Amino acid sequence: MDVTWRKSSRSSEAGDNCVELADLGEAVGIRDSKDPAGAKFTLRRDEFASLVAVLKR
């Protein structure tokens, strides 16, 4: 599966402290932008929406 990773437009030019997201159909892939070959994890879309809601508080 060919995956396109995206970084937030709010990321700094230095690229530090960023995560990248990928649309995996029914899930969202998450990885560290500083280590793209490193560990990745996935969340179902409803789990990701819950995470974003908590982080926005």
Distance bins in CASP14 RR format, pairs under 12 A and 6 or more apart:
PFRMAT RR
TARGET T0000
AUTHOR 0000-0000-0000
RMODE 2
METHOD distances of the structure
MODEL  1
1 22 0 0 0 0 1 0 0 0 0 0 0
1 23 0 0 0 0 0 1 0 0 0 0 0
1 24 1 0 0 1 0 0 0 0 0 0 0
1 25 0 0 0 0 1 0 0 0 0 0 0
1 27 0 0 0 0 0 1 0 0 0 0 0
1 29 0 0 0 0 0 1 0 0 0 0 0
1 42 0 0 0 0 0 1 0 0 0 0 0
2 22 0 0 0 0 0 1 0 0 0 0 0
2 23 0 0 0 0 0 1 0 0 0 0 0
2 24 0 0 0 0 0 1 0 0 0 0 0
3 20 0 0 0 0 0 1 0 0 0 0 0
3 21 0 0 0 0 0 1 0 0 0 0 0
3 22 1 0 1 0 0 0 0 0 0 0 0
3 23 0 0 0 0 1 0 0 0 0 0 0
3 24 1 0 0 1 0 0 0 0 0 0 0
3 25 0 0 0 0 0 1 0 0 0 0 0
3 27 0 0 0 0 0 1 0 0 0 0 0
3 28 0 0 0 0 0 1 0 0 0 0 0
3 29 1 0 0 1 0 0 0 0 0 0 0
3 30 0 0 0 0 0 1 0 0 0 0 0
3 31 0 0 0 0 1 0 0 0 0 0 0
3 36 0 0 0 0 0 1 0 0 0 0 0
3 40 0 0 0 0 1 0 0 0 0 0 0
3 42 0 0 0 0 0 1 0 0 0 0 0
4 20 0 0 0 0 1 0 0 0 0 0 0
4 21 0 0 0 0 1 0 0 0 0 0 0
4 22 1 0 0 1 0 0 0 0 0 0 0
4 23 1 0 0 1 0 0 0 0 0 0 0
4 24 0 0 0 0 0 1 0 0 0 0 0
4 25 0 0 0 0 0 1 0 0 0 0 0
4 29 0 0 0 0 0 1 0 0 0 0 0
5 18 0 0 0 0 0 1 0 0 0 0 0
5 19 0 0 0 0 1 0 0 0 0 0 0
5 20 1 0 1 0 0 0 0 0 0 0 0
5 21 1 0 0 1 0 0 0 0 0 0 0
5 22 1 0 1 0 0 0 0 0 0 0 0
5 23 0 0 0 0 1 0 0 0 0 0 0
5 24 0 0 0 0 0 1 0 0 0 0 0
5 28 0 0 0 0 0 1 0 0 0 0 0
5 29 0 0 0 0 1 0 0 0 0 0 0
5 30 0 0 0 0 1 0 0 0 0 0 0
5 31 1 0 0 1 0 0 0 0 0 0 0
5 32 0 0 0 0 0 1 0 0 0 0 0
5 33 0 0 0 0 1 0 0 0 0 0 0
5 36 1 0 0 1 0 0 0 0 0 0 0
5 37 0 0 0 0 0 1 0 0 0 0 0
5 40 0 0 0 0 1 0 0 0 0 0 0
6 18 0 0 0 0 0 1 0 0 0 0 0
6 19 0 0 0 0 0 1 0 0 0 0 0
6 20 1 0 0 1 0 0 0 0 0 0 0
6 21 1 0 1 0 0 0 0 0 0 0 0
6 22 1 0 0 1 0 0 0 0 0 0 0
6 23 0 0 0 0 1 0 0 0 0 0 0
6 28 0 0 0 0 0 1 0 0 0 0 0
6 29 0 0 0 0 0 1 0 0 0 0 0
6 30 0 0 0 0 0 1 0 0 0 0 0
6 31 0 0 0 0 0 1 0 0 0 0 0
6 33 0 0 0 0 0 1 0 0 0 0 0
7 13 0 0 0 0 0 1 0 0 0 0 0
7 14 0 0 0 0 0 1 0 0 0 0 0
7 15 1 0 0 1 0 0 0 0 0 0 0
7 16 0 0 0 0 0 1 0 0 0 0 0
7 17 0 0 0 0 0 1 0 0 0 0 0
7 18 1 0 1 0 0 0 0 0 0 0 0
7 19 1 0 0 1 0 0 0 0 0 0 0
7 20 1 0 1 0 0 0 0 0 0 0 0
7 21 0 0 0 0 1 0 0 0 0 0 0
7 22 0 0 0 0 0 1 0 0 0 0 0
7 30 0 0 0 0 0 1 0 0 0 0 0
7 31 0 0 0 0 0 1 0 0 0 0 0
7 32 0 0 0 0 0 1 0 0 0 0 0
7 33 1 0 1 0 0 0 0 0 0 0 0
7 34 0 0 0 0 0 1 0 0 0 0 0
7 36 0 0 0 0 0 1 0 0 0 0 0
8 15 0 0 0 0 1 0 0 0 0 0 0
8 17 0 0 0 0 0 1 0 0 0 0 0
8 18 1 0 0 1 0 0 0 0 0 0 0
8 19 1 0 0 1 0 0 0 0 0 0 0
8 20 0 0 0 0 1 0 0 0 0 0 0
8 21 0 0 0 0 1 0 0 0 0 0 0
8 30 0 0 0 0 0 1 0 0 0 0 0
8 33 0 0 0 0 1 0 0 0 0 0 0
8 52 0 0 0 0 0 1 0 0 0 0 0
9 18 0 0 0 0 0 1 0 0 0 0 0
10 17 0 0 0 0 0 1 0 0 0 0 0
10 18 0 0 0 0 1 0 0 0 0 0 0
10 19 0 0 0 0 0 1 0 0 0 0 0
11 17 0 0 0 0 1 0 0 0 0 0 0
11 18 1 0 1 0 0 0 0 0 0 0 0
11 19 0 0 0 0 1 0 0 0 0 0 0
11 20 0 0 0 0 1 0 0 0 0 0 0
11 21 0 0 0 0 0 1 0 0 0 0 0
11 33 1 0 0 1 0 0 0 0 0 0 0
11 34 0 0 0 0 0 1 0 0 0 0 0
12 18 1 0 0 1 0 0 0 0 0 0 0
12 33 0 0 0 0 0 1 0 0 0 0 0
14 33 0 0 0 0 0 1 0 0 0 0 0
14 34 0 0 0 0 0 1 0 0 0 0 0
15 32 0 0 0 0 0 1 0 0 0 0 0
15 33 1 0 0 1 0 0 0 0 0 0 0
15 34 1 0 0 1 0 0 0 0 0 0 0
16 32 0 0 0 0 0 1 0 0 0 0 0
16 33 0 0 0 0 1 0 0 0 0 0 0
16 34 1 0 0 1 0 0 0 0 0 0 0
17 32 0 0 0 0 1 0 0 0 0 0 0
17 33 0 0 0 0 1 0 0 0 0 0 0
17 34 0 0 0 0 1 0 0 0 0 0 0
18 30 0 0 0 0 0 1 0 0 0 0 0
18 31 0 0 0 0 1 0 0 0 0 0 0
18 32 1 0 0 1 0 0 0 0 0 0 0
18 33 1 0 1 0 0 0 0 0 0 0 0
18 34 1 0 0 1 0 0 0 0 0 0 0
18 35 0 0 0 0 0 1 0 0 0 0 0
18 36 0 0 0 0 0 1 0 0 0 0 0
19 28 0 0 0 0 0 1 0 0 0 0 0
19 29 0 0 0 0 1 0 0 0 0 0 0
19 30 1 0 1 0 0 0 0 0 0 0 0
19 31 1 0 0 1 0 0 0 0 0 0 0
19 32 1 0 0 1 0 0 0 0 0 0 0
19 33 1 0 0 1 0 0 0 0 0 0 0
19 34 0 0 0 0 1 0 0 0 0 0 0
19 35 0 0 0 0 0 1 0 0 0 0 0
19 36 0 0 0 0 0 1 0 0 0 0 0
19 39 0 0 0 0 0 1 0 0 0 0 0
19 40 0 0 0 0 0 1 0 0 0 0 0
19 41 0 0 0 0 0 1 0 0 0 0 0
19 43 0 0 0 0 0 1 0 0 0 0 0
19 48 0 0 0 0 0 1 0 0 0 0 0
19 51 0 0 0 0 0 1 0 0 0 0 0
19 52 0 0 0 0 0 1 0 0 0 0 0
19 55 0 0 0 0 0 1 0 0 0 0 0
20 28 0 0 0 0 0 1 0 0 0 0 0
20 29 0 0 0 0 1 0 0 0 0 0 0
20 30 1 0 0 1 0 0 0 0 0 0 0
20 31 1 0 1 0 0 0 0 0 0 0 0
20 32 1 0 0 1 0 0 0 0 0 0 0
20 33 1 0 1 0 0 0 0 0 0 0 0
20 34 0 0 0 0 1 0 0 0 0 0 0
20 35 0 0 0 0 0 1 0 0 0 0 0
20 36 1 0 0 1 0 0 0 0 0 0 0
20 38 0 0 0 0 0 1 0 0 0 0 0
20 40 0 0 0 0 1 0 0 0 0 0 0
20 41 0 0 0 0 0 1 0 0 0 0 0
21 27 0 0 0 0 0 1 0 0 0 0 0
21 28 1 0 1 0 0 0 0 0 0 0 0
21 29 1 0 0 1 0 0 0 0 0 0 0
21 30 1 0 0 1 0 0 0 0 0 0 0
21 31 0 0 0 0 1 0 0 0 0 0 0
21 32 0 0 0 0 0 1 0 0 0 0 0
21 33 0 0 0 0 0 1 0 0 0 0 0
21 40 0 0 0 0 0 1 0 0 0 0 0
21 41 0 0 0 0 0 1 0 0 0 0 0
21 42 0 0 0 0 0 1 0 0 0 0 0
21 43 0 0 0 0 1 0 0 0 0 0 0
21 45 0 0 0 0 0 1 0 0 0 0 0
21 48 0 0 0 0 1 0 0 0 0 0 0
21 51 0 0 0 0 0 1 0 0 0 0 0
21 52 0 0 0 0 0 1 0 0 0 0 0
22 28 1 0 0 1 0 0 0 0 0 0 0
22 29 1 0 1 0 0 0 0 0 0 0 0
22 30 1 0 0 1 0 0 0 0 0 0 0
22 31 1 0 0 1 0 0 0 0 0 0 0
22 33 0 0 0 0 0 1 0 0 0 0 0
22 36 0 0 0 0 0 1 0 0 0 0 0
22 40 0 0 0 0 1 0 0 0 0 0 0
22 41 0 0 0 0 0 1 0 0 0 0 0
22 42 0 0 0 0 1 0 0 0 0 0 0
22 43 0 0 0 0 0 1 0 0 0 0 0
22 48 0 0 0 0 0 1 0 0 0 0 0
23 29 0 0 0 0 1 0 0 0 0 0 0
23 30 0 0 0 0 0 1 0 0 0 0 0
23 42 0 0 0 0 0 1 0 0 0 0 0
23 45 0 0 0 0 1 0 0 0 0 0 0
23 48 0 0 0 0 0 1 0 0 0 0 0
24 30 0 0 0 0 0 1 0 0 0 0 0
24 31 0 0 0 0 0 1 0 0 0 0 0
24 40 0 0 0 0 0 1 0 0 0 0 0
24 41 0 0 0 0 0 1 0 0 0 0 0
24 42 1 0 0 1 0 0 0 0 0 0 0
24 43 0 0 0 0 1 0 0 0 0 0 0
24 44 0 0 0 0 1 0 0 0 0 0 0
24 45 0 0 0 0 1 0 0 0 0 0 0
24 48 0 0 0 0 0 1 0 0 0 0 0
25 42 0 0 0 0 0 1 0 0 0 0 0
25 43 0 0 0 0 0 1 0 0 0 0 0
25 44 0 0 0 0 0 1 0 0 0 0 0
25 45 0 0 0 0 1 0 0 0 0 0 0
25 48 0 0 0 0 0 1 0 0 0 0 0
26 42 0 0 0 0 1 0 0 0 0 0 0
26 43 0 0 0 0 0 1 0 0 0 0 0
26 44 1 0 0 1 0 0 0 0 0 0 0
26 45 1 0 0 1 0 0 0 0 0 0 0
26 46 0 0 0 0 1 0 0 0 0 0 0
26 47 0 0 0 0 0 1 0 0 0 0 0
26 48 0 0 0 0 0 1 0 0 0 0 0
27 40 0 0 0 0 0 1 0 0 0 0 0
27 41 0 0 0 0 1 0 0 0 0 0 0
27 42 1 0 1 0 0 0 0 0 0 0 0
27 43 1 0 0 1 0 0 0 0 0 0 0
27 44 1 0 1 0 0 0 0 0 0 0 0
27 45 1 0 0 1 0 0 0 0 0 0 0
27 46 0 0 0 0 1 0 0 0 0 0 0
27 47 0 0 0 0 1 0 0 0 0 0 0
27 48 1 0 0 1 0 0 0 0 0 0 0
27 49 0 0 0 0 0 1 0 0 0 0 0
28 40 0 0 0 0 0 1 0 0 0 0 0
28 41 0 0 0 0 1 0 0 0 0 0 0
28 42 1 0 0 1 0 0 0 0 0 0 0
28 43 1 0 1 0 0 0 0 0 0 0 0
28 44 1 0 0 1 0 0 0 0 0 0 0
28 45 1 0 0 1 0 0 0 0 0 0 0
28 46 0 0 0 0 0 1 0 0 0 0 0
28 47 0 0 0 0 1 0 0 0 0 0 0
28 48 1 0 1 0 0 0 0 0 0 0 0
28 49 0 0 0 0 1 0 0 0 0 0 0
28 50 0 0 0 0 0 1 0 0 0 0 0
28 51 0 0 0 0 1 0 0 0 0 0 0
28 52 0 0 0 0 1 0 0 0 0 0 0
29 39 0 0 0 0 0 1 0 0 0 0 0
29 40 1 0 0 1 0 0 0 0 0 0 0
29 41 1 0 0 1 0 0 0 0 0 0 0
29 42 1 0 1 0 0 0 0 0 0 0 0
29 43 1 0 0 1 0 0 0 0 0 0 0
29 44 0 0 0 0 0 1 0 0 0 0 0
29 45 0 0 0 0 0 1 0 0 0 0 0
29 47 0 0 0 0 0 1 0 0 0 0 0
29 48 0 0 0 0 1 0 0 0 0 0 0
29 51 0 0 0 0 0 1 0 0 0 0 0
30 36 0 0 0 0 0 1 0 0 0 0 0
30 38 0 0 0 0 0 1 0 0 0 0 0
30 39 0 0 0 0 1 0 0 0 0 0 0
30 40 1 0 0 1 0 0 0 0 0 0 0
30 41 1 0 1 0 0 0 0 0 0 0 0
30 42 1 0 0 1 0 0 0 0 0 0 0
30 43 1 0 0 1 0 0 0 0 0 0 0
30 47 0 0 0 0 0 1 0 0 0 0 0
30 48 0 0 0 0 1 0 0 0 0 0 0
30 51 0 0 0 0 1 0 0 0 0 0 0
30 52 0 0 0 0 0 1 0 0 0 0 0
31 37 0 0 0 0 1 0 0 0 0 0 0
31 38 1 0 0 1 0 0 0 0 0 0 0
31 39 1 0 0 1 0 0 0 0 0 0 0
31 40 1 0 1 0 0 0 0 0 0 0 0
31 41 1 0 0 1 0 0 0 0 0 0 0
31 42 0 0 0 0 1 0 0 0 0 0 0
32 38 1 0 0 1 0 0 0 0 0 0 0
32 39 1 0 0 1 0 0 0 0 0 0 0
32 40 0 0 0 0 1 0 0 0 0 0 0
32 41 0 0 0 0 0 1 0 0 0 0 0
33 40 0 0 0 0 0 1 0 0 0 0 0
41 47 0 0 0 0 0 1 0 0 0 0 0
41 48 0 0 0 0 0 1 0 0 0 0 0
41 51 0 0 0 0 0 1 0 0 0 0 0
42 48 0 0 0 0 1 0 0 0 0 0 0
42 51 0 0 0 0 0 1 0 0 0 0 0
43 49 0 0 0 0 1 0 0 0 0 0 0
43 50 0 0 0 0 1 0 0 0 0 0 0
43 51 1 0 0 1 0 0 0 0 0 0 0
43 52 0 0 0 0 1 0 0 0 0 0 0
44 50 0 0 0 0 1 0 0 0 0 0 0
44 51 0 0 0 0 0 1 0 0 0 0 0
45 51 0 0 0 0 0 1 0 0 0 0 0
45 52 0 0 0 0 0 1 0 0 0 0 0
46 52 0 0 0 0 0 1 0 0 0 0 0
46 53 0 0 0 0 0 1 0 0 0 0 0
47 53 0 0 0 0 0 1 0 0 0 0 0
47 54 0 0 0 0 0 1 0 0 0 0 0
48 54 0 0 0 0 0 1 0 0 0 0 0
48 55 0 0 0 0 0 1 0 0 0 0 0
49 55 0 0 0 0 0 1 0 0 0 0 0
49 56 0 0 0 0 0 1 0 0 0 0 0
50 56 0 0 0 0 0 1 0 0 0 0 0
50 57 0 0 0 0 0 1 0 0 0 0 0
51 57 0 0 0 0 0 1 0 0 0 0 0
END
